[in-house]
Amino acid sequence: MKVPAYDDMLAAHERIKPHIRRTPVRMSDYLNELTGAELFFKCENFQEPGAFKVRGATNAVFGLDDEQAKKGVATHSSGNHASCLSYAAMLRGIPCNVVMPRTAPQAKKDTVRRYGGKITECEPSTTSREATFAEVQAETGGDFVHPYNDPRVIAGQGTCSKEFMEQTDGLDIVVAPIGGGGMVSGTCLTLSTLAPETQIIAAEPEQADDAYRSFKAGHIIADDAPVTVADGLKVPLKDLTWHFVSNHVSGILTASEQEIIDAMKITWKHVRIVMEPSSAVPLATILKNRDRFAGKRVGIIITGGNVDLDTLPWIN
């Protein structure tokens, strides 16, 4: 599989510009004081489908030739990639079939259906997702757009960091959540050329820390079905994303379930935006490791805002 290059990211940005939002960057005096750093929040939760994954999905969908597009697209996803791919397919007027864990948040399932995606449910494990998807794709023949291990997707996700650097006049560190590694890989792709002096740190739940363990071991360690409130970060690294993580990431930090929930609450309160648990992991790791970030200009990518408001993690 081809490793995407910087020019692929630039081409992706031109391709997707008509279909995505240039999301705003927010700050909080309170959080700056609390952390001792200057924090910049890139609000990808303000994308129309509520997540950064619309960038990679749109790049893949609008990069198909007309003959390929007739059969539509297909994927497996815990939610945000499914909704973003459905959205991009709706914009192009082509079918979209997605396999989702039966335990995926209802808000994410509702979003997929609103954009016309057809859902097939599976058990909440990587093994079940991939096996169920193989059946669905065999039936539909749709182009497989992997949620993260796809050069088109990684190139699309890299456009976020390009905008981020333009909006902030440069950053010392960028922190993004890591599951399969699509956003982190896109960040590596862009910043290794655009701003090689900027450190890239990945943030991960302690209870789904396979990327952290992989980073320490020097090879991919994959968990099949981790349990964490950060539902978007349960999937393992793959070969393409591991290439970027192993070559360009400065470190991977982890946070406990309670630290993630606390960071989610504090961001809702002081940045005044709706974000999902996966998006809170970067701030949780910054609060936990303040000395590492003190005095730095730190970019945080808020990757998504699709939550069930009736089942927030701090409501018992």
C-alpha positions as CSV (number, residue, x, y, z in Angstrom):
1,M,0.0,0.0,0.0
2,K,1.4,3.4,-1.0
3,V,2.5,5.7,1.8
4,P,0.9,9.1,1.2
5,A,3.2,12.1,0.6
6,Y,2.9,15.8,1.4
7,D,1.8,16.5,-2.2
8,D,-1.1,14.0,-1.6
9,M,-2.2,16.1,1.4
10,L,-2.1,19.3,-0.7
11,A,-4.1,17.7,-3.5
12,A,-6.6,16.4,-0.9
13,H,-7.1,19.8,0.5
14,E,-8.0,21.2,-2.9
15,R,-10.3,18.3,-3.5
16,I,-12.3,18.6,-0.2
17,K,-12.4,22.4,0.3
18,P,-15.8,22.7,-1.3
19,H,-17.3,20.1,1.0
20,I,-15.8,20.6,4.5
21,R,-15.5,23.4,7.0
22,R,-12.3,25.3,8.0
23,T,-13.0,24.7,11.6
24,P,-12.2,27.4,14.2
25,V,-9.5,27.4,16.9
26,R,-10.6,28.2,20.4
27,M,-8.6,29.2,23.6
28,S,-9.4,29.3,27.3
29,D,-7.6,31.6,29.7
30,Y,-8.7,29.3,32.5
31,L,-7.1,26.2,30.9
32,N,-3.9,28.2,30.0
33,E,-3.6,29.2,33.7
34,L,-4.3,25.7,34.9
35,T,-1.8,24.0,32.7
36,G,0.9,26.7,32.4
37,A,0.8,26.3,28.7
38,E,-0.8,28.2,25.8
39,L,-3.5,25.9,24.5
40,F,-5.1,26.1,21.1
41,F,-8.1,23.8,20.4
42,K,-8.8,23.0,16.8
43,C,-12.6,22.3,16.8
44,E,-13.1,19.5,14.3
45,N,-16.3,18.7,16.3
46,F,-17.7,21.7,14.3
47,Q,-17.6,19.7,11.0
48,E,-21.1,19.0,9.6
49,P,-21.0,15.3,10.6
50,G,-19.3,16.3,13.9
51,A,-15.9,14.8,13.4
52,F,-12.5,15.3,11.6
53,K,-13.0,12.0,9.7
54,V,-15.0,13.9,7.1
55,R,-11.7,15.1,5.7
56,G,-10.4,11.6,4.8
57,A,-13.7,10.2,3.9
58,T,-14.5,13.1,1.5
59,N,-11.0,12.8,-0.1
60,A,-11.6,9.1,-0.8
61,V,-15.2,9.5,-2.1
62,F,-14.5,12.4,-4.4
63,G,-11.2,10.8,-5.6
64,L,-13.2,7.8,-7.1
65,D,-13.7,7.8,-10.9
66,D,-17.3,7.6,-12.1
67,E,-17.1,3.9,-12.8
68,Q,-15.9,3.0,-9.3
69,A,-18.4,5.4,-7.7
70,K,-21.4,3.6,-9.2
71,K,-21.0,0.7,-6.7
72,G,-20.6,3.1,-3.8
73,V,-18.3,2.8,-0.8
74,A,-18.2,0.5,2.2
75,T,-16.4,0.5,5.6
76,H,-16.4,-0.7,9.2
77,S,-16.3,1.9,12.0
78,S,-17.2,2.5,15.6
79,G,-19.1,5.6,14.4
80,N,-17.5,8.7,13.3
81,H,-15.9,7.4,10.1
82,A,-19.2,5.7,9.3
83,S,-21.1,8.9,9.6
84,C,-18.5,10.9,7.7
85,L,-18.3,8.4,4.9
86,S,-22.1,8.3,4.7
87,Y,-22.1,12.1,4.5
88,A,-19.5,12.3,1.7
89,A,-21.3,9.6,-0.2
90,M,-24.6,11.5,0.2
91,L,-22.9,14.6,-1.3
92,R,-21.8,12.6,-4.3
93,G,-25.0,10.7,-4.6
94,I,-23.6,7.2,-4.2
95,P,-24.4,4.3,-1.9
96,C,-22.6,3.7,1.5
97,N,-22.7,0.5,3.5
98,V,-21.1,0.4,7.0
99,V,-20.5,-2.2,9.6
100,M,-20.8,-0.9,13.2
101,P,-20.5,-2.5,16.6
102,R,-23.9,-3.0,18.2
103,T,-22.6,-1.1,21.2
104,A,-21.7,2.0,19.2
105,P,-23.4,5.2,20.6
106,Q,-26.9,5.7,19.3
107,A,-26.1,9.2,18.4
108,K,-23.5,7.9,15.9
109,K,-25.9,5.3,14.4
110,D,-28.6,8.0,14.0
111,T,-26.1,10.2,12.2
112,V,-25.2,7.5,9.7
113,R,-28.8,6.8,8.9
114,R,-29.6,10.5,8.6
115,Y,-27.0,10.7,5.8
116,G,-28.3,7.7,4.0
117,G,-25.8,5.1,5.2
118,K,-27.0,1.5,5.5
119,I,-25.8,-0.1,8.8
120,T,-25.0,-3.8,9.4
121,E,-24.2,-4.4,13.1
122,C,-21.5,-6.6,14.5
123,E,-20.0,-7.6,17.9
124,P,-17.7,-5.1,19.6
125,S,-14.4,-6.6,18.6
126,T,-12.0,-6.0,15.7
127,T,-12.3,-9.6,14.7
128,S,-16.1,-9.4,14.4
129,R,-15.9,-6.0,12.6
130,E,-13.6,-7.3,9.9
131,A,-15.4,-10.6,9.4
132,T,-18.8,-9.0,9.1
133,F,-17.4,-6.3,6.8
134,A,-15.9,-9.0,4.4
135,E,-19.5,-10.4,4.0
136,V,-21.0,-6.9,3.4
137,Q,-18.4,-5.9,0.8
138,A,-18.7,-9.2,-1.0
139,E,-22.4,-8.5,-1.4
140,T,-22.2,-4.8,-2.4
141,G,-18.9,-4.5,-4.2
142,G,-18.4,-1.0,-2.8
143,D,-15.0,0.6,-2.7
144,F,-13.4,-0.2,0.8
145,V,-12.5,3.1,2.5
146,H,-10.7,1.9,5.6
147,P,-11.3,4.2,8.6
148,Y,-7.6,4.9,9.0
149,N,-5.3,2.5,7.1
150,D,-5.9,4.1,3.7
151,P,-3.5,6.6,2.0
152,R,-6.5,8.7,0.8
153,V,-7.9,8.9,4.3
154,I,-4.5,9.8,5.9
155,A,-3.9,12.5,3.3
156,G,-7.3,13.9,4.0
157,Q,-6.7,13.9,7.8
158,G,-3.4,15.7,7.2
159,T,-5.3,18.8,6.0
160,C,-6.4,19.5,9.5
161,S,-2.8,20.3,10.7
162,K,-2.2,22.4,7.6
163,E,-5.1,24.7,8.6
164,F,-4.1,24.5,12.3
165,M,-0.6,25.9,11.6
166,E,-2.0,28.6,9.4
167,Q,-4.5,29.7,12.1
168,T,-2.0,29.7,15.0
169,D,1.2,31.0,13.4
170,G,3.0,27.8,14.5
171,L,3.0,25.5,17.5
172,D,5.6,23.8,19.7
173,I,3.6,20.7,20.2
174,V,0.5,19.1,18.7
175,V,-1.4,16.5,20.7
176,A,-4.1,14.3,19.1
177,P,-5.9,11.2,20.3
178,I,-4.8,7.9,18.9
179,G,-6.8,4.7,18.2
180,G,-6.0,3.4,14.8
181,G,-3.8,6.4,14.2
182,G,-5.5,8.1,11.2
183,M,-5.4,11.6,12.6
184,V,-2.0,11.2,14.2
185,S,-0.6,9.9,10.9
186,G,-2.1,12.8,8.9
187,T,-0.6,15.1,11.5
188,C,2.8,13.5,11.0
189,L,2.4,13.6,7.2
190,T,1.8,17.3,7.2
191,L,4.1,18.6,10.0
192,S,7.1,16.5,9.1
193,T,7.3,18.7,6.0
194,L,5.5,21.9,7.0
195,A,6.8,22.3,10.6
196,P,9.4,19.6,11.4
197,E,10.4,21.3,14.6
198,T,6.9,20.8,16.0
199,Q,6.6,17.8,18.3
200,I,3.7,15.3,17.8
201,I,2.4,13.6,20.8
202,A,-0.4,11.0,20.8
203,A,-2.8,10.6,23.6
204,E,-4.5,7.3,24.5
205,P,-6.7,5.7,27.2
206,E,-4.9,3.5,29.7
207,Q,-7.5,0.9,29.1
208,A,-6.9,0.8,25.4
209,D,-3.1,1.5,25.4
210,D,-2.0,-0.8,22.5
211,A,-0.4,2.1,20.7
212,Y,1.6,3.0,23.8
213,R,2.7,-0.6,24.2
214,S,3.5,-0.8,20.5
215,F,5.6,2.4,20.6
216,K,7.6,1.0,23.5
217,A,8.0,-2.5,21.9
218,G,8.9,-1.2,18.4
219,H,6.2,-3.3,16.7
220,I,2.4,-3.4,16.5
221,I,0.6,-4.9,19.5
222,A,-3.1,-5.2,18.8
223,D,-5.9,-5.6,21.3
224,D,-9.1,-7.1,20.0
225,A,-11.8,-5.6,22.2
226,P,-10.6,-3.1,24.8
227,V,-13.2,-1.4,27.1
228,T,-13.0,2.4,27.5
229,V,-15.3,5.4,27.6
230,A,-13.3,6.7,24.7
231,D,-15.3,4.6,22.1
232,G,-13.5,6.0,19.1
233,L,-10.1,4.8,20.3
234,K,-10.6,1.1,20.6
235,V,-9.1,0.0,17.3
236,P,-5.4,-1.1,16.7
237,L,-2.7,0.5,14.6
238,K,-2.1,-1.0,11.1
239,D,0.9,-1.0,8.8
240,L,0.4,2.5,7.2
241,T,-0.4,4.3,10.5
242,W,2.4,2.4,12.3
243,H,4.8,3.8,9.6
244,F,4.0,7.4,10.7
245,V,3.7,6.7,14.4
246,S,7.0,4.9,14.6
247,N,8.9,7.5,12.5
248,H,7.5,10.8,13.6
249,V,5.7,10.7,17.0
250,S,7.7,12.1,19.9
251,G,5.8,10.2,22.6
252,I,2.5,8.5,23.6
253,L,0.8,9.5,26.8
254,T,-2.1,7.8,28.5
255,A,-4.9,8.8,30.8
256,S,-7.3,6.9,33.1
257,E,-11.0,6.7,32.6
258,Q,-11.7,9.2,35.3
259,E,-9.0,11.6,34.0
260,I,-10.7,11.4,30.6
261,I,-14.1,12.1,32.0
262,D,-12.8,15.0,34.1
263,A,-11.1,16.5,31.1
264,M,-14.3,16.2,29.0
265,K,-16.2,18.0,31.7
266,I,-13.7,20.8,32.1
267,T,-13.6,21.4,28.4
268,W,-17.3,21.5,28.1
269,K,-17.3,24.1,31.0
270,H,-14.4,26.3,30.0
271,V,-14.1,26.0,26.2
272,R,-17.9,25.8,26.1
273,I,-18.2,23.2,23.3
274,V,-19.7,19.7,23.0
275,M,-17.0,17.1,22.6
276,E,-16.9,13.3,22.9
277,P,-14.7,11.3,25.4
278,S,-12.1,10.4,22.7
279,S,-11.5,14.1,22.2
280,A,-10.9,14.7,25.9
281,V,-7.9,12.3,26.1
282,P,-5.3,14.9,24.9
283,L,-6.3,17.4,27.5
284,A,-6.4,14.6,30.1
285,T,-2.7,13.7,29.3
286,I,-1.7,17.4,29.4
287,L,-3.2,17.9,32.8
288,K,-1.5,14.7,34.0
289,N,1.9,15.8,32.6
290,R,1.9,19.5,33.1
291,D,5.7,19.9,33.4
292,R,6.1,18.5,29.9
293,F,3.9,21.2,28.4
294,A,4.5,24.2,30.6
295,G,5.5,27.3,28.7
296,K,4.8,25.7,25.3
297,R,2.3,26.6,22.6
298,V,0.3,23.5,22.4
299,G,-2.2,22.5,19.7
300,I,-5.0,20.1,20.7
301,I,-7.2,18.5,18.0
302,I,-10.7,18.1,19.2
303,T,-11.6,15.2,16.9
304,G,-15.3,14.9,17.4
305,G,-18.5,15.9,19.2
306,N,-20.9,13.1,18.6
307,V,-22.3,12.1,22.0
308,D,-25.5,10.7,23.5
309,L,-26.6,13.6,25.7
310,D,-28.8,11.3,27.7
311,T,-25.9,9.0,28.7
312,L,-23.0,11.3,29.4
313,P,-20.3,9.4,31.3
314,W,-20.6,11.6,34.5
315,I,-24.3,10.9,34.8
316,N,-24.9,7.8,37.0
